[in-house]
């Protein structure tokens, strides 16, 4: 198992990179009046269609395994496919990306707390220390080392809903490690997508009934393409594989890379200047990840 750790860490880096872009794209979606549930529905419906030619036969072949683990898979589909993404996109209509990225930092803490309560993973003191140190790094980047920025953040309804999204992701991550289902990665993903779409369909129809219609144009098509290929299929595959290898608690700390990637995107895409707080914040995050990933007896 140990020799697979570098592979898991590489997967987690790619995963957090894709999800960092997802927050930016999710906010851009609000500028073009893309309904949040509709965006999430098309994200996974198109993803399901793309994966179907390669996975449907395997899904049917493994129907006994799926039936045996149906309740677990249903909860996984609900918490990850239906709730997490829908609530994130909805929250970005009500709050700023800055707040959303800060809320992401609660996931490692939630994962460790849930893992401790249900005793799904053995959590070592050094992992708690790693989470704390990396959280400090996240705060440094978000606040630009100006404490008043953190104090002045006003948490609204969107922020509270974002917390619901983070909790749902923590539950999903714990369940992946706790319930090792003998399905190939893309077959597993296709299965939870299908189950998640069961809950997403009423949300999608609700927006249509309330005249929240998707109007196709180039920005909308690009937005949907990104959330389907990168933030959807790609990121979920990498996350699921990594959690299977190293566990949810260790994987969760890597989510603190998202503010790092968000800052770097702003630097290279938006031409913002690289500042001292970036260096300090990244250093804390890297140290925190190393400590949380360290295997001690």
N, C-alpha and C positions, 0 to 999 in steps of 0.2 A: 504493500500500500504506500509505503514511504516514497518509493521511486516515482509514484504517480503525482506527488505533490506539486512539482514544477508545472506539470500539465494543468492541474487544477488552478494554480495561481495565474497562469497565462489565460485560461478561460475566464477567470473572474475579472481580469484587467479588461479584456475585450467586452465582457458583459457590462461592466460599469461604464465603459466608454460609450457603448450604444445607448444605455439608459440615460446618460448625461445629455446626449443629444435629444432623447425623447422628451425631457422636460422643456428644452428649448422649443422643440417642434410643437409640443403640447400647448405652450403659451402662444406660439405663432398661430396655431389653429383658432385661438379665440379672436385674433385680429380679423380672420376671414369668416367668422360666425359659423364655424364647424361645430355642430352639436356634439357634446362630449360622449354620450352613449352611442350615438351614430358612428363617431370616429372609432370607438372601441369595437363596435359590432363589425364594421368593415375590416378593421385590423385583423380580427380573428377569423371572420368568415372567409376573407381572401386567403389568409394563411392556411385555413383548413383545405380550401380548394387546391392550393399550390402543393400541399403535402399529400393530398389524397392519392394521386397516381402511384406514389412510392410507399404508402403506408396502409391503405385500406385492406389489402389482402392479409397483411400481418395482423391488423386489428381484428379481423374476422377469425383468423387462425388462433388468436389468443383470447377468444371470447370467454373461455372458462376462467382464465386468470382475471380478466376484467370483471366478470360476474362475481367472482370470489372477493374481489377488492372494490366492489362497486361503490359502497358508501364512502370509503376513503378517497377514491378517485373523484367522486361527486363533490366532496368538500374541497379537495384540491382545485378542481375546476372552478368552483364557486368563489373561493378566496383569492385565487390568482388571476384567472381569466375574466371573471365577471366583476368582482368587487374592486380589486386593487386598481386596475387600469381605468375603469369607469370613474371611480372616485377621484383619482389623480387628475384626470382631464376635467372633471367637473370642478374640482377645487381650484384649478388654475384660472377658471373664469372669475373667481372671487378673491384670489390672493396673488401675491407676486412670486416669481420664480425663486427669489431669495429666501422667502419663508418656506417654500416647498423643499428646497435643497436642505435647509436646516432641519426640517422634519425628517428627512431621509436618515439623518444621523441618529434618530431614535430606534431604528430597526435593529442594529446590533445589540442595543441594550434590551429591547423587547425580546429578541431571540434568546439571549442569555437568561433573562428572567423566566421565560416560558420553559426553556430547557431545564432550568433549575427546579421549577415547580413540578414538572412532569418527569424529571430525572431521565430525559432522553439522551443527554450527553453529560459527560463529566467536565465540569467547568473548573479550571484552575485559577488561582489568584492572579497569575501573570496575564491571563486573558482579560480579566476585569481591568487590570492596569493598562493593557493594550487598548481596550475600548476607550478608556478615559483619556489617554494620551492622544489617540487619533481624533477624538471628539474635540479636544483643545485645538488641534490643527485645523479642523473644519471651522471652528468658531473664529480662529485667526483670519482665515481666508474670507469668510462671509462678512466679518465686521471690519476687515482691513486694519486690524489692530486698534480699532477705535471703539472702546467699550460703549459709548453712547449709542452707536448703531444698534447694538444688541438690545440695550435698554429701551430704545424707541420703537422696536418692532411691535406692532399692534396685531395681536392674533385675532382674526375674525372667524366667521362661520367656515370659510374656506380652509383655514388652518386646522380647525377642529375635525373637519371631514378628512383632511390630509392625514391626521393622526389615525383615523379609522382605517385608511388605506395602508398605513405602515403596519398596523396591528395585523391586518389580514395577510400581509406579506410575511410577517414573522411566523404566523401560524402555518402558512403554506410551507415555508422553509423547514420548520421543525418536522412537519409531516413527511417531507421527502426523505429525510434521514431516518426517521422512526419507522416508516413503512417502506421497506425496500421491495418494490413491485418488480417482478421479473419480466419487464418489457423493454424492448430496445428504445433508445432515447427518443427518436422521432415518432415511434409508435405510441410511446407514453404521452408525448406532447400532443399528438393528434387526438388521443383519447380525452385528455383533459380539455382540449379546445372544444371538442364536440359537446362535452358535458357543460362546459362554461357557456356555450352558445345557447343552451336551453334557458338559462337565466338572463342572458343578454338580449334575446329576442323580444321579450316584453318591454324592456327598457327602450329598445330601438323603436318599437311600435308606439310607445308612449310619446316619444319625441315627434314622430310623424303625425300622430293625432293632434298634437299641440302645435302643429305647423312649423316645427323645427326641421326644415328640409335641407339636405346637403346639395349645394350648387357646385357642380364640377367646373374647375378652371385649373390652370397650370399649378398655382401654389397648393391647391387642395389635393391634386393628383400626386405631387411631390411629397406632401405631408403624409398621405396614406401609404405611399410606397415606402417611406422611411420607417413608419411604425410597423408595417407588415414584415419587411425583410430584416431590418436591423434590430429595432426595439422589440419586435415580436418573436419571430422564429429563431433568429440568431442568438439573441440575448437569453431567451428561455432555455435553449439547448445548452449553452455554455454554463448557465447557472445551475441547472439540474444536474449536469455531469459533475460540476465542481463540488456541489453539496454532497453528492453520493461519495465522493472521494475523501473530502476532509471534514465534512460535517457543517451544519448550519451556523454554529457559533463562530467558527473560524472564517467561514465564507462571508458572514454578515459584516465583519470589520472592513472588508474590501469596499463596501458601499460608501465608506468615507473617502474613497477616491473620486466620487462623483463631483464634489465641489472643486477638486483639483482639475479634473477634466473640463468642467464648466468654465473655470478661469482661463485655462489654456485655449479653449475654443474662442473665448472673447479676445484673447491676445492675438491669435493668428487670423481669425476670421474677421473680427471687428476692429483689429489694429489697436487694441488697448495696450498700454505700457505694462511691462513686467516689473512688478514692484517688490520691495523687501518682504512685505507680508506674504507674498506667494511663496518665497523661499522658506520662511519660517513655518508657515502652515503645512507645506508639503513635507518638510523635515519631520514635524510632529506626526503627521499621518503615516509616513513610511515607518518610523520607529514603532508606532502603535500596531501597525500591521505585522511587523516582524515579531513583536512580543506576543501578539495574539496567535500567531501561526506557529510559534515555537513549541515543539513537543518535549515537555519535561516529564520526568517520572515523578 
